[in-house]
């Protein structure tokens, strides 16, 4: 395991160097721990790398991974209506908030031309995909590289399943860290929260909340203001806290 400790989020030039290193490791079959704005995360590109993630996290086999994305991937690959695209644009591009979107996608898109079946199978469900968008500079650079190279990056939060998202590298379980090829430390995630939740996950086209993320209240306020829609409020308690 190689550890790169930046202490805090570095300048964009250094982020670019880290992204290129992490990307090369992932497309070569490796697994990386990435410091995203929503939480620390664990990602890979190959089928073997994705299976390592499941083993390291003790992740249920029926639970699909998320995929690193951006607006270009969302608008080109996902099959959505204009109002749904307006919603995603409002929250991510216009208001600088992270968001995970579950929606139908085009399985024949060129972005997926090199993906291994085992990796894609672990990251889709009934021809829908969970795309994580706008989760910090490192994430955005990896999304750009992913689209340009047609190399999807798939993974999940960097924690043992059921233990909640981790916002500092020292809180990521040692067994998970040691099982990875590269670990990046950028200090504390921007959207740290006491609920241990990562990104909000919204399902399109129904605008159903599948997970209430760390900045959900701000997202709900924006959706009500711009679209006149009240999203389902965050429950007070329940198993959602450890999704």
C-alpha positions as a printed Julia matrix, in Angstrom:
243×3 Matrix{Float64}:
   0.0    0.0     0.0
   1.32   3.44   -1.0
   0.17   6.4     1.09
   0.28   9.99   -0.16
  -0.48  12.36    2.7
  -1.27  15.91    1.58
  -2.69  16.95    4.97
  -5.39  19.04    3.27
  -6.79  19.45   -0.22
  -3.86  20.62   -2.39
  -3.76  23.06   -5.3
  -5.25  22.0    -8.63
  -1.87  21.12  -10.17
  -1.15  18.65   -7.37
  -4.7   17.29   -7.56
  -4.07  16.65  -11.25
  -0.88  14.71  -10.48
  -2.68  12.62   -7.85
  -5.58  11.96  -10.21
  -3.28  10.73  -12.98
  -1.45   8.42  -10.58
  -4.68   7.01   -9.13
  -6.19   6.58  -12.59
  -3.22   4.61  -13.9
  -3.32   2.33  -10.87
  -7.05   1.69  -11.27
  -6.97   0.94  -15.01
  -4.05  -1.42  -14.33
  -6.19  -3.48  -11.97
  -5.51  -1.68   -8.7
  -7.76  -0.26   -6.0
  -7.46   3.24   -4.54
  -8.8    5.16   -1.57
  -9.87   8.61   -2.78
 -10.57  11.71   -0.65
 -13.83  13.06   -2.07
 -15.85  16.01   -0.8
 -18.67  13.7     0.36
 -16.45  11.14    2.15
 -13.43   8.94    1.58
 -14.18   6.4    -1.14
 -12.71   3.23   -2.63
 -12.66   2.82   -6.42
 -11.41   0.56   -9.21
 -11.81   0.05  -12.95
 -11.34  -3.64  -13.68
 -13.55  -6.57  -12.73
 -10.79  -7.92  -10.48
 -10.42  -4.54   -8.78
 -14.16  -4.26   -8.19
 -14.24  -7.74   -6.63
 -11.42  -6.68   -4.3
 -13.6   -3.78   -3.16
 -16.44  -6.13   -2.25
 -14.07  -8.32   -0.27
 -12.35  -5.43    1.53
 -15.66  -3.83    2.52
 -17.47  -7.11    3.2
 -20.09  -5.57    0.93
 -23.32  -7.5     0.24
 -23.09  -9.12   -3.18
 -26.49  -7.78   -4.22
 -25.57  -4.13   -3.58
 -24.31  -2.31   -6.72
 -21.44   0.16   -6.75
 -21.55   3.8    -7.74
 -19.69   5.23  -10.73
 -17.6    8.4   -10.95
 -19.22  10.88  -13.35
 -19.74  14.48  -14.37
 -22.23  16.55  -16.33
 -20.9   15.38  -19.7
 -21.23  11.71  -18.76
 -24.68  12.28  -17.3
 -26.02  14.25  -20.26
 -24.49  11.95  -22.91
 -24.93   8.5   -21.37
 -28.05   8.74  -19.22
 -31.52   8.56  -20.73
 -33.46  11.33  -18.99
 -36.04  13.99  -19.74
 -35.27  17.71  -19.92
 -36.81  18.45  -16.5
 -34.63  15.79  -14.89
 -31.56  17.29  -16.55
 -32.6   20.73  -15.31
 -32.76  19.35  -11.76
 -29.28  17.82  -11.94
 -27.83  20.94  -13.56
 -29.38  23.14  -10.85
 -27.91  21.15   -7.97
 -24.47  20.37   -9.4
 -23.4   23.01  -11.91
 -25.45  26.0   -10.75
 -25.14  25.49   -6.99
 -21.89  23.55   -6.63
 -23.33  20.61   -4.67
 -22.48  16.91   -4.95
 -25.2   14.5    -6.05
 -25.62  10.83   -6.88
 -28.15  10.11   -9.63
 -29.75   6.72  -10.3
 -31.3    6.61  -13.76
 -31.51   4.54  -16.95
 -28.4    4.67  -19.14
 -27.38   3.7   -22.65
 -25.43   0.43  -22.33
 -24.1    0.83  -25.88
 -22.51   4.24  -25.31
 -18.88   4.61  -26.35
 -17.9    5.47  -22.75
 -18.57   1.83  -21.87
 -16.73   0.28  -24.8
 -13.79  -1.03  -22.74
 -15.57  -1.88  -19.49
 -15.29  -5.48  -18.33
 -18.59  -7.27  -17.92
 -17.88  -8.25  -14.31
 -17.23  -4.65  -13.32
 -20.31  -3.33  -15.12
 -22.51  -6.06  -13.66
 -21.46  -4.97  -10.17
 -22.25  -1.33  -10.93
 -25.67  -1.47  -12.58
 -29.15  -2.71  -11.69
 -31.95  -3.31  -14.19
 -30.26  -1.03  -16.73
 -29.86   1.8   -14.24
 -26.61   3.21  -12.9
 -25.71   5.28   -9.83
 -23.57   8.18  -11.05
 -21.72  10.3    -8.47
 -21.29  13.88   -9.65
 -19.42  16.98   -8.51
 -17.7   15.47   -5.46
 -14.62  17.69   -5.39
 -11.64  18.57   -7.64
 -10.05  15.1    -7.51
 -13.35  13.46   -8.38
 -13.99  15.9   -11.22
 -10.54  15.32  -12.74
 -10.99  11.55  -12.55
 -14.42  11.87  -14.19
 -12.87  13.85  -17.05
 -10.15  11.25  -17.53
 -12.71   8.46  -17.33
 -14.8    9.94  -20.13
 -11.84  10.77  -22.37
 -10.35   7.27  -22.0
 -13.63   5.32  -21.91
 -12.59   3.83  -18.56
 -15.46   3.9   -16.02
 -14.4    4.01  -12.37
 -16.59   2.09   -9.95
 -16.71   1.89   -6.19
 -18.25   2.91   -2.92
 -17.54   4.69    0.35
 -14.29   3.64    2.02
 -15.65   1.81    5.04
 -16.66  -1.63    6.14
 -20.28  -2.08    5.05
 -22.76  -0.85    7.63
 -20.27   1.32    9.53
 -21.14   4.72    8.0
 -19.14   7.02    5.75
 -15.67   8.13    6.85
 -14.58  11.76    6.53
 -10.97  11.42    7.74
  -8.48   8.85    6.55
  -7.65   7.79   10.11
 -11.28   6.72   10.53
 -11.12   4.35    7.54
 -10.62   0.86    8.92
  -6.99  -0.28    8.81
  -7.83  -3.56    7.07
  -9.43  -1.66    4.19
  -6.57   0.82    3.85
  -3.92  -1.89    3.89
  -5.74  -3.84    1.19
  -5.5   -1.01   -1.35
  -2.69  -0.12   -3.76
  -2.86   3.66   -3.29
  -4.32   5.73   -0.46
  -4.64   9.53   -0.75
  -5.07  11.7     2.35
  -6.52  15.2     1.88
  -7.56  15.77    5.48
 -11.23  16.17    6.4
 -13.94  15.82    3.75
 -15.83  19.02    3.0
 -19.28  17.61    3.77
 -18.49  15.9     7.07
 -21.64  15.3     9.12
 -22.65  13.61   12.33
 -25.04  11.29   10.47
 -22.1    9.63    8.69
 -23.81  10.05    5.32
 -22.15  10.58    1.96
 -23.9   12.0    -1.1
 -27.63  12.35   -1.52
 -28.92   9.73   -3.98
 -31.93  10.67   -6.11
 -33.7    8.33   -8.52
 -34.86   9.65  -11.89
 -37.42  10.18  -13.28
 -39.47   9.96  -10.08
 -37.25  12.27   -7.97
 -37.35   9.67   -5.2
 -34.69  10.05   -2.49
 -32.84   6.76   -2.04
 -30.39   8.23    0.49
 -30.44  11.49    2.42
 -26.91  12.86    2.11
 -24.91  15.3     4.19
 -26.15  18.4     2.34
 -29.7   17.18    1.68
 -31.45  20.09    3.4
 -29.78  22.63    1.11
 -30.63  20.49   -1.92
 -34.27  20.2    -0.82
 -34.47  23.98   -0.37
 -33.18  24.53   -3.9
 -35.56  21.99   -5.43
 -38.53  23.62   -3.71
 -37.39  27.1    -4.76
 -36.66  26.34   -8.43
 -39.08  23.5    -9.2
 -41.86  23.82   -6.62
 -41.31  20.22   -5.52
 -41.0   19.12   -1.89
 -38.57  16.21   -1.65
 -39.31  13.54    0.92
 -37.8   14.85    4.17
 -35.01  13.13    6.02
 -36.39  10.58    8.5
 -35.52  11.08   12.16
 -34.1    7.59   12.58
 -33.86   4.23   10.91
 -31.57   1.97    8.92
 -30.96   4.71    6.35
 -28.23   6.08    8.63
 -25.88   3.29    7.63
 -26.74   2.89    3.93
